[in-house]
């Protein structure tokens, strides 16, 4: 892990509402009870996909954001 990904860890505990993500992502996250990215990371993808307000588009936006911030390894 390099220093740039370590420096992005603070993003995981910021309110999703304050992150540069789509309004749709923010709304779906709230409806599913997620308020930080750390909340989402703690749930397995298989379990996420069973939630009522889950969509693949939402999940891909989440994965893309982690990828851009060099945090994708957290999904392990």
C-alpha positions, -999 to +999 in steps of 0.1 A: +000+000+000+014+034-009+011+066+010-016+081-013-040+053-005-032+057+032-040+094+030-074+086+015-085+064+045-101+095+060-127+094+032-141+061+046-155+078+077-168+110+061-205+113+056-214+100+021-235+132+017-202+152+017-184+130-008-182+138-046-207+111-055-239+113-075-271+123-058-286+090-067-257+072-049-263+094-018-300+087-018-297+050-023-270+048+004-293+066+029-323+044+020-301+013+027-289+028+060-253+036+049-239+069+061-202+063+055-182+042+029-169+022+059-206+011+065-207-003+030-173-019+031-184-039+061-211-057+042-204-085+017-214-077-019-237-108-019-256-093+011-256-058-004-273-072-036-303-084-015-311-050-001-343-034-014-327-002-028-295-019-041-287-014-078-257-026-098-252+010-110-249+021-073-224-006-066-203+002-097-202+038-086-190+027-052-163+005-066-152+031-091-148+057-063-127+033-043-106+025-073-100+062-081-090+068-045-067+037-045-088+020-018-101-009-038-080-034-019-103-028+011-131-048-006-109-080-004 
